[in-house]
C-alpha cells in the first residue's frame, strides 16, 4: 500500500480520499481548516495549498499528490496560479506524481464532441487560467522534473455533489418532491454529465498508470442527456410526479450577477448550455480500463444519497 496526499475535500477530493483509504492506502487530506472525510485511514491536516514548502513536507514519501481543490469562481485568477505552482514544486521535490482535476473550460466553444487532443483555445478568463496550469505542468513533465497527469470531466452529479452543481440539491430537491425546478438554460439541449465516483476512479487510475502520465484524460462519461431527460429519469426512478422545469430568463441571471459573483462568472461558460456539449471519453476508457457507471445506477445512488441528507 502507498501514501497519497489529497488537496481539497470537496465533492471530488472527498470521494478520492475515501476510495483510497478503503483500498488500504495511507491517505493525507489537506484543507485550510483541517476538515475532511472521517475514516481510520485518513489523516486530516490544516494547510495552505500555496505553501510549497509545507506541501512538500506533507508529500514526503507519497506516491501521488492530488490537486482536488477549486477556488471560488471569481477568485480563480488570483488563487489558482500560486497554488498550481506550489503543488508542482511539492510533487517535484517529493518525487510524487501530480494528478490534477481539470475541466473542459480550456477548450472554449467547440463544434462536435470534445476529445483530449483538442487545442486549449479558450478566450475566456477561467479557460485561460486552466489552460495555463496544464501548460505549466506539462512543460515540467517534458523537462523530466516531475510526472503529471490531468483528468477532465463535464458537469458533476452524484453523491456529495455541491449545491452549485447544475444537478445538485437545487435541482434534485424540487424534481424529487414534485415541485417546479428552476433551470439556468435550455432544458432540451444535450449535455454530458459526469458521475462523481467515476471522477474519483479515473483520477486514481491515471495517477497509478505510467501510460497516463504526461497527458490529459477525460473521465469516462455516458452519452449526453438533456436536463429534461435527466429530470424525467430522476422522477421515474424516485417515484416522483412528472417533472416541471422552468427556465430562468437570461435578463434575470444578468441582473442577479450584479449581486452574486458566482452568477456573474458563469456568464463566461454559458455557451456550454447554448449548444450540444459532448465529452468523448473513448481514449481514457481504453487506456485506463474504465467504463462509466450506467446512468440509471448513478441516478439511483444519487437519489439514495439525497434522501439520506
Phi, psi and omega in degrees: 000150184245184177251136182225130181248125184241125178261115183105139181229032180276215187294334176265309183303322179296318178295316181298313182299311182294321179298314181293319179296320180292340175276356177097007180281158170279124186236131175242124178251126182247122175222166180299324185263350184080017179268169179160183182293142180270123179197142181302333182268004183247126172260129181259127185231137174273129181192166180252124184297339180276358179269094186299319182296316180294319180293326178294318179299316180294334184267359180303129179080003183278144173284324183210148173243123185252122176268098182244015181274167180204102178299164176300144184313311187282001180245008183302312185300323180280317192268326187292313185304312179294326178293314180300317180294316181296317181290326176296316179294322180295316179296319179298313182294325182271350183073025181262153171289136175260114180247118187246138171278119178251197176209190185260006184298326185298337180286331186071188179296130179225160174255125179095175181299145179267128174245166184292343182269005175294145176292148176274087191248019182299141174257358179279155183301310183292323177297320179292324178299311181293321178297320179295322177299315181291321179299319179296314180294317182295322178297320178294322178296312183294335177278357179080014183279327188201157176259129184227157171206157178224141180239127186242133177236171174270203182294133187276153167210165178125181177306138181077006179296146183278163177294340180283346179292144177302326180253027179276202186301328181289345175259313182299313185304304179298317182298315184283346178255005177077017179259161178297136177256127179276130180238154186266357187210179178299119184283002184244018177258129180298141183211141176279136179237129185252128184279129187303314177300331176290328176298312180301312181298319182293319181294316179296318180294318181294324179293329185269342187260113182303324180293345181270349184284149177085012176202170180260156181223152174264139176296133175308122189222139181288173179302148183295152177225149174282162175302323180294321178294317178299314180298319179297318179294317178300315181296316181295315181289331183264005179067031181257163177295166176306131186289152175239120181250135178234122182278133176282126181301147183299324181295329177291318178297318180297318179293318180295329180297340178293333182250338184244105183305322181302314181293324178298315182292333181291345179300327182296329185251014181295336179303335182295342180244006178262356181207165175304134183234100194237124177263132176256118182247023183304314185296313183292324179298323181287314186281319182273349178068034182241160175223150179293146174298132179309140187305313181298321178297318180295318180292322178298317179294323179294317178298315181299316179298315182299319183285345176275346184290000000 
